[in-house]
Amino acid sequence: MITATKRSIPFRGQSRSADKRDFQDEVIRDLQNLDASIIQNTSDITSVLTVLSKEVASLKADLAKRDEENEFFRTLTAINQTLTYVNGFSSAEDIMFHDNTPNERRCVVDREFGELLPPRDRVANMFYAASLDNEGTIYPRNISYNIATDEPSTADVEIGDVRNAFNGNNLSYWVRKVKLPLYSDVTSVSLTLTVSVPSGQVFQPNEMYLLPFPYKGVEVTDVQYASDLTDSFKSIAELDARYGRSAGDGSVEFTPRKDSSPFLIHFQPTSVAQLKITLTQSNWVEENGYKVFYYGAQEIGLRFVDYDKTADPDVYNHEKNNNAIVRVAAPNEYYFDRITYFMSEPWDPTFRHLRWQIATDEDFTNVVWDSDMALPQSNTASIVSVSVATPYLYIKALPLFVGSASGSPTAGSPFFLNTPAFVDAFALQYTVRTA
């Protein structure tokens, strides 16, 4: 606490030396107190960092142990057992590109949402603008919104800054804090955020995304949109069936995402003037004798993404088609023997918009399976034998934009016209041998 007291010194008049000495003493004392406070704060921060570093070290050790156990288990059960490899694109591990694949043909691995997508030529965000000339500086647009909640009127609420969810900065969060007495019988709180999309947009959006807060710690109960400010709201699931379920009256409603992770919705360019998002928080923590609910969003976005439309759908090579390669390793000291199962999500049975190849080398000179062949799991005769002794398999995905460049949508394809083919995950099952 600052103790120095301001004293009046007459202009060109008499002054008391005692006042000057007292003021100097008080300033020195304040500086000493400030120094002590800094030392104490530094000590506190050091203590917290020490605890966190120990926890991180413990987690790393635990993960390393689990990796060792998993590798031991894989090796122990390898012979005469079917092993499974799954990739959900939440990391870039195992993903590579051929040296001959130009940058404009390299697929996007969107780790935030766990998707593999065709290359992006341009992105226009509805809630903020990013400058390419000024080191990517982000300029949030003005937004208008309102919030309705079922939170008790007796709750102590910190509303947070909603604009943090629309500014394009993943380091800032909109966090709403609801504090209730510990004895309260309230088990959940929810809110509905209605936000208007800033006017004057050049493009219509074709993607909507949401990064909830806390990560996997809040339910996204509903997402709706309105085409204009006077239009009634419709379920976002009408634009992407992956996120919907039957409402019983012939319509489609959003499927609530309990403990939701970030998600990305693709749809044809559509007029969107408003979004309405409902969040429900059932997970509370105890803080200083109170029941506290935290919820909100890290980022909520609408954007137009212009995906590459120039790839050749009739070729598999690295130079002319959009692709990414995933390298799968067999357990140590083992080689691949047979491929017994392969599937992706979504799965394109027409192979018109999403094609696959599996080879024993990264140049794909020895392809053991591709989309023109029967699936390994179709019948016993379709099981793929890997004749070359190799500890690696290379799986190439070739997603296209569903438009004129890839032909008209085919019956049975999971992708819509004017949207990108994408991969959420794929699974490979295989057996191994020793030589």
JOWOBEL-V356653 format. One record per backbone hydrogen bond with DSSP energy under -1.0 kcal/mol. CO is the residue of the C=O (numbers start at 1). NH is the residue of the N-H. If there is no record, write none. Layout:
co=[CO	CO]
nh=[NH	NH]
This chain:
co=[10	16	17	18	19	20	21	22	23	24	25	26	27	28	29	30	31	32	33	34	35	36	37	38	39	40	41	42	43	44	45	46	47	48	49	50	51	52	53	54	55	56	57	58	59	60	61	62	63	64	65	66	67	68	69	70	71	72	73	78	83	85	87	92	94	96	98	102	103	105	108	109	110	110	115	116	117	119	122	124	127	129	131	134	137	139	144	146	148	152	156	158	161	162	163	165	169	174	176	177	178	179	180	181	189	190	191	192	193	194	195	205	206	207	208	209	210	211	211	213	214	218	219	220	222	223	224	225	226	226	228	234	235	236	240	241	243	245	251	253	257	260	263	265	273	274	275	276	277	278	278	279	280	281	285	287	289	290	291	292	293	295	296	297	299	301	302	303	303	304	306	306	312	320	323	324	325	326	328	331	335	337	338	339	341	343	345	345	348	353	355	356	357	358	358	359	361	366	369	370	375	379	380	384	388	390	391	393	394	395	396	397	398	400	401	402	403	410	416	419	423	425	426	427	428	429	429	430	431	433]
nh=[13	20	21	22	23	24	25	26	27	28	29	30	31	32	33	34	35	36	37	38	39	40	41	42	43	44	45	46	47	48	49	50	51	52	53	54	55	56	57	58	59	60	61	62	63	64	65	66	67	68	69	70	71	72	73	74	75	76	77	81	430	428	426	95	327	325	101	105	106	323	117	111	114	115	110	423	108	308	306	304	141	139	136	137	131	129	196	194	192	155	179	177	164	165	166	300	172	297	295	158	293	156	291	184	281	150	279	148	277	146	275	270	267	303	265	301	263	298	299	296	217	260	280	257	278	236	276	234	273	274	231	225	238	239	243	244	255	253	247	245	220	216	210	208	197	226	195	224	193	221	222	191	219	189	292	290	182	287	180	285	178	176	213	174	211	209	126	206	207	124	121	122	315	312	107	397	96	395	393	334	433	386	431	384	429	427	424	425	351	400	398	371	396	368	369	394	364	360	358	373	378	382	383	339	390	336	330	328	359	326	357	324	355	421	403	418	406	413	419	402	116	345	87	343	85	340	341	83	337	335]
